[in-house]
Amino acid sequence: MTSLGLFAILLTLAAVFGVVNARTLRLPTTIGVLVFALLASLVMLAINPLIPGYDLRVLSRQFLDVVDLPNTLLNGALSFLLFAGALQVDLTVLLSRKLAVLALALIATLLAVFLFGGAMWLIFPFLGPAVPFIWCIVLGAILAPTDPVSVIGMLRRIGLPAPLQAVFAGESLFNDGAGVVVYGAALGVAVGGNSVFSGAEIFSSFIVEAFAGGLLGLVLGWVAVRLMRLVDDAHLELILSLALAAGTFSLAAALGMSGPIAVVVAGLTLGARRSRSALSESSRSELMTFWSLVDEVLNMLLFLLIGFEVLAIAFRLSHVTAVLIAIPLSIIVRAISVLVATLPIQLRNRDRGRSLILLTWGGLRGGISVALALGLPENGVRPALLAVSYGVVVFTIIVPGLTIERVARLFYHVEEP
C-alpha cells in the first residue's frame, strides 16, 4: 500500500466517523471519532470467530504496523501538533503565569512519574508477576504527559479567565516535551540494565535537553519572523511557518535536544504579538486558519488510531484489574503532583482550590502516551505496561474529556451560552 493510499483510508474513516458522530452522539469531534473507532474495533473482535479463514485481528495489526504510530507521531505529526497549539497561546498572558507553567511542566511531571511508578511497583505483585521498579518508572513517564486537546478549546469557548487558559495551554505544550525526555532517560536506564537508578540522572538530562531545545526554538523563531518581514505574500509566509515547525523539530532531534520543547518555543515566538506585526491582517488570518485546520485533521487521525490500537493489545484478566486500579490512581497522583507543584501559588491566589480541581480533572492523556507505550521493546513486562497505559488514556479522554466543561462551569459559575 502506498503512503497516499494509507492516508486516504485513515482520512476517509475519520471523516465518516466524524459525520456519524455529528448526526448521532454529537460529542466533540475528536472524542467522537475515538468512540466510533473503539466501537468498530470491538465489532471486529466480536465477529472475528464467525469468519473462518480470515483473522481480522491479524489483518488489523498488520495495518497498524504499517501506520507505525510511535514513529509517525513522535517523529512527524507531533511537531505540527505542538506548533499549531503554541501559535494559539497568548505569550504575554503565558509569561505572566510562567512560574505556574514551569512548576507544572517540570516539578509536577517528575512527581507524577515517581508517584505513579512507585505505586504501581507495589501493586503489580498482587496482580501477577512483579514488574521491576525501573520499568514502573518508565510506565510513570509514559502517563505523565497530559494532552488536553479539546479541553483548551473548550476553556476558551466558555470564557474562563485568560490566566487559567494560559496555564492549561502552557502545561499541555511543555510537559509533552518534559515527558518525552524523562521517558527516554528512564528507558535508557531500563534497557541498559544499569542497577544504579538515579533520579538526578533523569533530572540533569531533562535540564540539558529542554533548555538547549528552548534556546534553539527561540533563535529559529526569531529568524523566521525576520524573514517574514521581508515579504508580503501570505502563501510564502505559510511555507515559512511549515519550514519552521518541521525544521526546528528535526534539527533539535539531530542535535540531541528536545524537539517538542524547541518547536513549542518556536511557535510561541512566531505567535507573539510583536511577531504578528510582521504580517498583514489577511496573512495573520490565513496563517491561523491554516494551522487550526492542521491541528484538527491531525488530532482526528490521531484519535482514530488510538481507537484502533485496542486491536494490537492482548488484554489478560490481570491486565484488566491493573487498569481498573491504575485509573483512579492516575487521578489521585495527578491531584497530588499538581497540588505540591503549585502549592505556593495556590496559597497566594486563594482561589479555594478551584484551579487545582480543574487542572486535575482536565489532565487528559492522549496520543503521546499511547505512542510511547507502543514504542516499548518486546519483553516480559511490555503487555502489562501497554494495557495499563492504553486503559488510562482511553478513560481520561472519554470520561474527563466529556465532563470537564460541566466541572468548569460548576466551579467558575460561567453562564451557558
CORHUBEL-V948449 format. One record per pair of residues at least 4 apart in sequence whose C-alpha atoms are under 7 Angstrom apart, sorted by the first residue. I is the first residue (numbers start at 0). J is the second residue. Records with the same first field share a line. If there is no record, write none. Layout:
I = J + J
This chain:
0 = 4 + 5
1 = 5
2 = 6
3 = 7
4 = 8
5 = 9
6 = 10
7 = 11
8 = 12
9 = 13 + 300
10 = 14 + 300
11 = 15
12 = 16
13 = 17 + 32 + 299 + 300 + 303
14 = 18
15 = 19
16 = 20 + 32 + 35
17 = 21 + 28 + 31 + 32
18 = 22
19 = 23
20 = 24 + 25 + 26 + 31
21 = 25
26 = 30 + 31
27 = 31
28 = 32
29 = 33 + 298 + 299 + 302
30 = 34 + 396 + 397
31 = 35
32 = 36 + 299 + 302 + 303
33 = 37 + 302 + 303 + 305 + 306
34 = 38 + 306
35 = 39
36 = 40 + 303 + 306 + 307
37 = 41 + 306 + 307
38 = 42
39 = 43
40 = 44 + 307 + 309 + 310
41 = 45
42 = 46
43 = 47 + 55
44 = 56
46 = 50
47 = 54 + 55
54 = 58
55 = 59
56 = 60 + 310
57 = 61
58 = 62
59 = 63 + 310
60 = 64 + 310 + 311
61 = 65
62 = 66
63 = 67
67 = 71
68 = 72 + 370
69 = 73 + 370 + 371 + 373 + 374
70 = 74
71 = 75 + 76
72 = 76 + 77 + 370
73 = 77
76 = 80
77 = 81
78 = 82 + 244 + 245 + 248 + 259 + 262
79 = 83 + 244
80 = 84 + 294
81 = 85 + 172 + 259 + 262 + 263
82 = 86 + 244 + 262 + 263 + 266
83 = 87 + 290 + 291 + 294
85 = 263 + 266 + 267
86 = 266 + 267 + 269 + 270
87 = 270
88 = 165 + 168
89 = 93 + 271
90 = 94 + 267 + 271
91 = 95
92 = 96 + 162 + 165
93 = 97 + 165 + 166 + 169
96 = 100 + 162 + 166
97 = 101
98 = 102
99 = 103 + 166 + 341
100 = 104 + 166 + 169 + 170
101 = 105
102 = 106 + 107 + 340 + 341
103 = 107 + 108 + 170 + 337 + 340
104 = 108 + 170 + 173 + 174 + 177
105 = 109 + 177
106 = 110 + 340
107 = 111 + 336 + 337 + 340
108 = 112 + 143 + 144 + 174 + 178
109 = 113
110 = 114 + 336
111 = 115 + 139 + 143 + 332 + 333 + 336
112 = 116 + 136 + 139 + 140 + 143
113 = 117 + 136 + 139
114 = 118 + 332
115 = 119 + 139 + 329 + 332
116 = 120 + 135 + 136 + 138 + 139
117 = 121 + 135 + 136
118 = 122
119 = 123 + 135
120 = 130 + 132 + 135
123 = 127 + 128 + 129 + 130
124 = 128 + 129
126 = 317
127 = 317
130 = 134 + 135 + 380
131 = 135
132 = 136
133 = 137 + 189
134 = 138 + 189
135 = 139
136 = 140 + 185
137 = 141 + 182 + 185 + 186
138 = 142 + 384
139 = 143
140 = 178 + 181 + 182
141 = 182 + 368 + 371 + 372
142 = 364 + 368 + 388
143 = 178
144 = 174 + 175 + 178 + 364
145 = 171 + 175 + 362 + 363 + 364 + 365
146 = 171 + 362 + 363 + 364 + 365
147 = 151 + 171 + 361 + 362 + 363
149 = 153
150 = 154 + 361 + 400
151 = 155 + 164 + 167 + 168
152 = 156
153 = 157 + 404
154 = 158 + 159 + 164
155 = 159 + 164
157 = 413
159 = 164
160 = 164
161 = 165
162 = 166
163 = 167
164 = 168
165 = 169
166 = 170
167 = 171
168 = 172
169 = 173
170 = 174
171 = 175
172 = 263
173 = 177 + 260
174 = 178
175 = 179 + 259
176 = 180 + 257 + 259 + 260
177 = 181 + 205
178 = 182
179 = 183
180 = 184 + 205 + 257
181 = 185 + 201 + 205
182 = 186
183 = 187
184 = 188 + 201
185 = 189 + 201
186 = 190
187 = 191
188 = 192 + 193
189 = 193
198 = 202
199 = 203
200 = 204
201 = 205
202 = 206
203 = 207
204 = 208
205 = 209
206 = 210
207 = 211
208 = 212 + 255 + 256 + 257
209 = 213 + 256 + 257 + 260
210 = 214
211 = 215 + 256
212 = 216 + 251 + 256 + 257 + 258 + 260 + 261
213 = 217 + 260 + 261 + 264
214 = 218
215 = 219 + 261
216 = 220 + 247 + 261 + 262 + 264 + 265
217 = 221 + 264 + 265 + 268
218 = 222
219 = 223 + 247 + 265
220 = 224 + 265 + 268 + 269
221 = 225 + 268
222 = 226
223 = 227 + 239 + 243
224 = 228 + 269 + 274 + 277
225 = 229
227 = 236 + 277
228 = 277
232 = 236
233 = 237 + 282
234 = 238
235 = 239
236 = 240
237 = 241 + 286
238 = 242
239 = 243
240 = 244
241 = 245
242 = 246
243 = 247
244 = 248 + 262
245 = 249
246 = 250
247 = 251 + 261 + 262
248 = 252 + 258 + 259 + 261 + 262
249 = 253 + 258
250 = 254
251 = 255 + 256 + 257 + 258 + 261
252 = 256 + 257 + 258
257 = 261
258 = 262
259 = 263
260 = 264
261 = 265
262 = 266
263 = 267
264 = 268
265 = 269
266 = 270
267 = 271
268 = 274
269 = 274 + 275
270 = 274 + 275
271 = 275
272 = 276
278 = 282 + 283
279 = 283
280 = 284
281 = 285
282 = 286
283 = 287
284 = 288
285 = 289
286 = 290
287 = 291
288 = 292
289 = 293
290 = 294
291 = 295
292 = 296
293 = 297
294 = 298
295 = 299
296 = 300
297 = 301
298 = 302
299 = 303
300 = 304
301 = 305 + 366
302 = 306
303 = 307
304 = 308
305 = 366
308 = 312
312 = 386
314 = 318 + 319 + 386
315 = 319
316 = 320
317 = 321
318 = 322 + 383 + 386 + 387
319 = 323
320 = 324
321 = 325 + 387
322 = 326 + 387 + 390 + 391
324 = 328
325 = 329 + 387 + 391
326 = 330 + 391
327 = 331
328 = 332
329 = 333
330 = 334 + 359
331 = 335
332 = 336
333 = 337 + 359
334 = 338 + 359
335 = 339
336 = 340
337 = 341 + 355
338 = 342 + 355
341 = 345
342 = 346
343 = 347
344 = 348
345 = 349 + 350
352 = 356
353 = 357 + 410
354 = 358
355 = 359
356 = 360
357 = 361 + 407
358 = 362
360 = 399 + 403
361 = 399 + 403
363 = 395 + 396 + 400
364 = 368 + 392 + 395 + 396
365 = 369 + 392
366 = 370
367 = 371
368 = 372 + 388
369 = 373 + 388 + 389
370 = 374
371 = 375
372 = 385 + 388
373 = 385
375 = 381
377 = 381
380 = 384
381 = 385
382 = 386
383 = 387
384 = 388
385 = 389
386 = 390
387 = 391
388 = 392
389 = 393
390 = 394
391 = 395
392 = 396
393 = 397
394 = 398
395 = 399 + 400
396 = 400
397 = 401
398 = 402
399 = 403
402 = 406
403 = 407
404 = 408
405 = 409
406 = 410
407 = 411
408 = 412 + 413
